[in-house]
Amino acid sequence: MKTEDIPDFLSDMKAAYWDASCALDFETPYQLLVATVLSAQCTDERVNKVTSALFKIASTPEQMLRLSIGELEDIIRSCGLYKTKAAHVMSLSRTLVEDYGSRVPETRAELKKLPGVGEKTASVVLSNAFGVPAIAVDTHVFRVSGRLGLSHEKTPDKTAQALMKAFPEEEWSLMHHMLIKHGREICHARNPECSACPVRKYCEYYEKTEESRPALT
C-alpha cells in the first residue's frame, strides 16, 4: 500500500468498522490478562463462554490460586492447550500475588515477565485495560496486513512494528480491532469476500488476483 493512501484507507476502515472493539469479555485487567492467555489458538467466542464460568469462582489472582491445577484444567479444557494454559494462569497469578500486590503491571516490560505473556498478550492488555496505544498481531491482523500490503514482514512482532510505523500512534489500538474485524467478516483465510471489501481499492492481494475473478458490477 502506498504511504499516501494511508489517510484515506484509515478513513474508509473507520467508516466500515466504526464499532470495532475488544471481543473478549472482562471487567478487570486481571480478567483480560487471563482471557487473553486462554485465547491462544482459540476463538474469542469460546473463551468468553469459558471465562463466564471461570470468573464466577475465580476472578482475582488469590481466588485463582485456591483452585487446584486439575480444577482449572477441567474448566478451561474446551479452550485447547488447556494444560499449558492452566499452568501459565496459575504461575502468572502466583507472580502477581507475590511480586505485584495482586495488581497487573502497566508496562510492557513488566507484563512480559509474567509466565505465558508475550508481545501479543502484553499489547492486548496495555491497549484494552490501560488505554496505552498498541497493535497486537494475531492471525487475522497478520493475514490482513500482508494481503493489503501494510506489511511484508514474516513474523508477528515485525509486522506489529511495521504497522506502528504506518499509522499514527493514536490510531494503533483502533486499527488493531478494525483489522481483526475485517479478517473475521471479509478477509477470511480461505475465500476472502473481495466483492464486499470496503478497502479493496488499496489491496495488493485484490490487485494481483483481479484478473482471475469475474468483473464486479
N, C-alpha and C positions, 0 to 999 in steps of 0.2 A: 504494500500500500504506500502511496506517495505521501510524504510528510505534509504537503499542502492539503491533502484530503482529510487529515485527522479532524479538524474542527467540524466539517460537515458530517463526517462519519459519526462523531460523538453526538452531534445533534440528532441525527437520524436514529441512532441507538436509543437515545433518551425518549424520543417520540414513540418508539415501538415498545420499550421496556421501562417506562417511567416508574412502574411499581416494583421493580426488581429489588429483592431484599434477601436476607439470610433465610434459608428454608429450614434450618434446624430450630426446634423449639427449645427455649431456655429462659430462665428468669435471672440467673446469676452468672458471673464469669466462670465459676467452677462448673456449673451445669453445661455451659457452652464448651468448655475445655473437654469434659468427659464425652459429650456428644460428638465432638469433632474427632476425638480419638476413635470412637466407635464407628465413625463414618467411612473409615478407610475401606475401599473396595466394597462398599455397601451403599444402598440408596438412602437419601435423607428421609424418605417416607418410612422405611423400615426402622431407621434409627429413632425417629420420633415415636413410633409405636413402642419400641423397647424402653426408651427413656421415660415415657409416660408412666410405665410401671415402676421402673427403677427409681426415679426421683421421688416417688411417693414414700419410699422406705429409706432412701439414701441420697439426699440432695446436698450434703455437705461432706467435706473430707472425713470428719470424725464419724459420721454415720456410715460412710462407705467402709471404713476400717472395721466397723463392727460386724460386717458381713464376712463370712468365710470365702475363700477364693472359689470354692465349689459352688456356693450360693450365687456369687456374682456370675460365674460361668454359665450357670443354668439360666439366669435372667437374660443375658446378652447373647446366648447361643445362636439365635437366628441372624445376628449381625455378621456371622462368619468370622474366621480367625479368632474365635472367642477366647481361646486360652491365652494367646499373646496379648489381646486387648485387655482381658481381665488382669493379667499381670501388670500391664502398664498403668491401668487405672488404679490399682492398689498401690503400686510403687509411687506414682505421682501424688496420690492422696497422702501417703505417709510423708513424702518430702514436703508437701505443703504444710502439714501439721507441724513437723519437726523444725523446718527451716524458715517458714514464711508466716507463722502465726495463722495458718489456715487460709491465708489470702492468696489469690492468684497474682503473681507478679505482673507488672505492667510494662516490662521492657522485653524486647525480642531476645536479648542475651540471656536473661533470667528464665524466660519461658522455655528456651531451648535446652536448659539444664535439666528440665523435668523429663522423667522417663517417657519415651514414646512421643515426644514432641519435637517435630522438625520444622522446617521453614513454613510449610503449608499450614500446619496447625497453629503455629505462632501467629501467622498473618491473619488467619480467621479470627482468633481470639482478640488480637490487638484491634482489628478493624471493627468487629461487631460488639465486643464487650467494652472497649475503652475508647472507641472513636478515633483511633490512630490510623491515618491513611495507609492502606496496604493492598497488595494484589496477591491473593493466594491462587496458585495454579493447580487445579485439579485436572482430571481427564478432559472435561468439557472445555475449560479455558485453554488447555494445551492444544487440543484439536482445532478449535475455532480460530485461535490466534495464528496457527500455521496455515490454515486454509485462506484466511483473509489476507495473509501476508504481513500481519502485525509483528510477527517474529518468525525467524527461520532457525531458531536455536533447537538443539536436540535434547535438552533437559528442562524439567520444570523450573529449576532455580534460575537458569539463564533466561528462560522465557519470561519469568517474573521481572528480571532486570530490564529486559528489552521493553516490556510493557510499561514499566515505570518511567523509562526514558521517553516513550512515545506520548504519554498522556500527562497532563498537569497533575500534581500531587493531590489536589483537592478532588480529583475525579477518580482516583485509584480504587477506592472501595466500591463505588457505584459501578465502575467498569467491570470489576470482578463479578459482581452479581449479574450484570447485564450479559456478559459473555457466557456465564453459566446458563442463564435462562434461554439465550439464543441457541446454545448447544442442545438443551433439553427439548426445546419446542420446534426448532427449524433445522439446525445444522447437525443432524444426527450422525453418528459414526458410520452407519450404513444408510444409503439412500437419503441424503440430505434433501430437504424440500426447497430447492433453489428457486422454484417458481413463486414461492411465498416469502422469500427472503427480503426483508426491508433494506438490506445493505449489500445486495448482490453487485451493484454497480462498482463497489470498491474491492470486490473479492477476487483474489488471484485464482483461486480454485474455480470459480464460476467462469472466469475469462478463459482458462485453459480447457475447460470441458464444454464450453458453449457450443462448439461446432457439432458435438455428438448428441445434443439434445434438440427436441422439436422446438420450433420458434414459439416464443411466448406471445400470447395475444393480450 
